[in-house]
């Protein structure tokens, strides 16, 4: 491949492995570099040139688009263009795209003599993903060594943020102000320090089901009915299950109390979908099923039709008494309680009273959805420390269509003696009101791409609530909650939870 046309240098990972084997048979030492290489800059050129000096042939692998989780609008350039840019360099002998978040498949396939990384990876503990340790172990396992290049380093994320207009002027101004107050490393460490918190999640378990279809058009005998071709179905653990999973990545102990039906197959699915550090307490309805929301969607995740499988009154007197007793016995042992109240019948007034009485710190969302017919409001709770609502939920609770949102939110906060209330506003971002100080913090949307909004409010509630329960400043809670929501809108429904590595990488990119 030496001196070959750039297009011929770009091959599959398997072919690159075969190429590496031929080099070894010819007596050449193979060097491997791996990365995103989203914006090829002088730091990359120096790194690759130095890496080539570690051996005789240099092979480069890049992370496939769908595994690049560095932040909004990333990657800026698709994999094919990133590969083309690298292949145009004379020091590079071959390029492949890796369908993984790490370089491990590339290391296993290429078996390099030297795996070269930049000087910013010398101290493995500085890598928030932890991947460098795994990659080092894999390199040693194939008989290679890890070496580090030195020289001036450049941040692709900083260059992209500054020169490629990834953000709107409003978002860039917000990030500049936030960065002037908070240090990236200390901010991440403050979130990591919350791991010792013990958090209880209380609310309805939901099985979200997406039926993927291809619309065929209107049916032959109707000008209003849409016909679709069914493709496949995927199920996700939603509702309080999703909230618990979001929190499980950030704290060591999560409790979950919820009501479920008696379908063992569904119950097994829900238990298997929960993170290992979640201690679930499933209370079984006598006759009602677990709430199942079946959504029919097209390839763009556009919702075509939705069906609820539920009993709107699932709770019996005995079940109510059992849950209230459990709350009285155990809720006070948790540092914080996150109440995800979807208004579908599980949480009775007696349960509201019990959790309000016994929770040491309580974060609450009362969601408006098709299943509660717009009669479900935050005022059913006598108190809360942190309230998270969207604009519609605030206006319904105050029966006010036109007054300024900040004033209405503040009225709700005073009524529930809350310390903070957040209002999520979709493409307008979010605001956080500090009721005691009277301060209001605003954050613009931190995502440039929306795949599916289902679950974004749960992600915001989970992470913002955890930050406030851990005594982090309200503007930090707003920022972290907004980052979590920005990540979540890029995920189909509750297919994945917010993972610390993903969140911290996103934070790091925003603060470059």
ZIVENGI-V483303 format. One record per backbone hydrogen bond with DSSP energy under -1.0 kcal/mol. CO is the residue of the C=O (numbers start at 1). NH is the residue of the N-H. If there is no record, write none. Layout:
co=CO nh=NH
co=CO nh=NH
This chain:
co=1 nh=4
co=5 nh=8
co=6 nh=9
co=9 nh=95
co=12 nh=16
co=13 nh=17
co=14 nh=18
co=15 nh=19
co=16 nh=20
co=17 nh=21
co=18 nh=22
co=19 nh=23
co=20 nh=24
co=21 nh=25
co=22 nh=26
co=23 nh=28
co=24 nh=27
co=29 nh=56
co=29 nh=57
co=30 nh=113
co=30 nh=114
co=31 nh=59
co=32 nh=116
co=33 nh=61
co=35 nh=63
co=41 nh=45
co=42 nh=46
co=43 nh=47
co=44 nh=48
co=45 nh=49
co=46 nh=50
co=47 nh=51
co=48 nh=52
co=51 nh=54
co=52 nh=55
co=57 nh=31
co=58 nh=93
co=59 nh=33
co=60 nh=96
co=61 nh=35
co=62 nh=98
co=64 nh=67
co=65 nh=68
co=71 nh=74
co=78 nh=82
co=79 nh=83
co=80 nh=84
co=81 nh=85
co=82 nh=86
co=83 nh=87
co=84 nh=88
co=86 nh=89
co=89 nh=92
co=94 nh=60
co=95 nh=11
co=96 nh=62
co=98 nh=64
co=98 nh=100
co=103 nh=107
co=104 nh=108
co=105 nh=109
co=106 nh=110
co=107 nh=111
co=113 nh=145
co=114 nh=32
co=115 nh=147
co=117 nh=149
co=118 nh=121
co=119 nh=122
co=123 nh=126
co=124 nh=127
co=127 nh=130
co=130 nh=134
co=131 nh=135
co=132 nh=136
co=133 nh=137
co=134 nh=138
co=135 nh=139
co=136 nh=140
co=137 nh=141
co=138 nh=142
co=139 nh=144
co=140 nh=143
co=145 nh=115
co=147 nh=117
co=155 nh=159
co=156 nh=160
co=157 nh=161
co=158 nh=162
co=159 nh=163
co=160 nh=164
co=168 nh=172
co=169 nh=173
co=170 nh=174
co=171 nh=175
co=172 nh=176
co=173 nh=177
co=174 nh=178
co=175 nh=179
co=176 nh=180
co=178 nh=181
co=178 nh=182
co=183 nh=187
co=184 nh=188
co=185 nh=189
co=186 nh=190
co=187 nh=191
co=188 nh=192
co=189 nh=193
co=191 nh=194
co=192 nh=195
co=194 nh=197
co=195 nh=252
co=198 nh=335
co=198 nh=336
co=199 nh=255
co=200 nh=338
co=201 nh=257
co=202 nh=340
co=204 nh=240
co=206 nh=238
co=207 nh=293
co=208 nh=236
co=209 nh=295
co=210 nh=234
co=211 nh=297
co=212 nh=231
co=212 nh=232
co=214 nh=229
co=217 nh=227
co=219 nh=222
co=225 nh=219
co=227 nh=216
co=227 nh=217
co=229 nh=214
co=232 nh=212
co=234 nh=210
co=236 nh=208
co=238 nh=206
co=238 nh=241
co=239 nh=243
co=240 nh=244
co=241 nh=245
co=242 nh=246
co=243 nh=247
co=244 nh=248
co=247 nh=250
co=247 nh=251
co=253 nh=199
co=254 nh=279
co=255 nh=201
co=256 nh=281
co=257 nh=203
co=258 nh=283
co=260 nh=285
co=263 nh=267
co=264 nh=268
co=265 nh=269
co=266 nh=270
co=267 nh=271
co=268 nh=272
co=269 nh=273
co=275 nh=278
co=277 nh=254
co=279 nh=256
co=281 nh=258
co=283 nh=260
co=291 nh=207
co=292 nh=309
co=293 nh=209
co=294 nh=307
co=295 nh=211
co=296 nh=304
co=296 nh=305
co=297 nh=213
co=298 nh=301
co=302 nh=298
co=305 nh=296
co=307 nh=294
co=309 nh=292
co=316 nh=320
co=317 nh=321
co=318 nh=322
co=319 nh=323
co=320 nh=324
co=321 nh=325
co=322 nh=326
co=323 nh=327
co=324 nh=328
co=325 nh=329
co=326 nh=330
co=327 nh=331
co=330 nh=333
co=331 nh=334
co=336 nh=200
co=337 nh=363
co=338 nh=202
co=339 nh=365
co=341 nh=367
co=348 nh=352
co=349 nh=353
co=350 nh=354
co=351 nh=355
co=352 nh=356
co=353 nh=357
co=354 nh=358
co=355 nh=359
co=361 nh=337
co=362 nh=385
co=362 nh=386
co=363 nh=339
co=364 nh=388
co=365 nh=341
co=369 nh=372
co=372 nh=375
co=377 nh=380
co=378 nh=381
co=385 nh=419
co=385 nh=420
co=386 nh=364
co=387 nh=422
co=389 nh=424
co=390 nh=394
co=391 nh=395
co=392 nh=396
co=393 nh=397
co=394 nh=398
co=395 nh=400
co=404 nh=408
co=405 nh=409
co=406 nh=410
co=407 nh=411
co=408 nh=412
co=409 nh=413
co=410 nh=414
co=411 nh=415
co=412 nh=416
co=413 nh=418
co=414 nh=417
co=416 nh=384
co=419 nh=435
co=420 nh=387
co=421 nh=433
co=422 nh=389
co=423 nh=431
co=424 nh=391
co=425 nh=428
co=426 nh=429
co=429 nh=425
co=430 nh=443
co=431 nh=423
co=432 nh=441
co=433 nh=421
co=434 nh=438
co=439 nh=434
co=441 nh=432
co=443 nh=430
co=453 nh=456
co=455 nh=459
co=456 nh=460
co=457 nh=461
co=458 nh=462
co=459 nh=463
co=460 nh=464
co=461 nh=465
co=462 nh=466
co=463 nh=467
co=464 nh=468
co=465 nh=469
co=466 nh=470
co=467 nh=472
co=468 nh=471
co=473 nh=477
co=474 nh=478
co=475 nh=479
co=476 nh=480
co=477 nh=481
co=478 nh=482
co=479 nh=483
co=480 nh=484
co=481 nh=485
co=482 nh=486
co=483 nh=487
co=484 nh=488
co=485 nh=489
co=487 nh=490
co=488 nh=491
co=489 nh=451
co=489 nh=452
co=492 nh=495
co=499 nh=503
co=500 nh=504
co=501 nh=505
co=502 nh=506
co=503 nh=507
co=504 nh=508
co=505 nh=509
co=506 nh=510
co=507 nh=511
co=509 nh=512
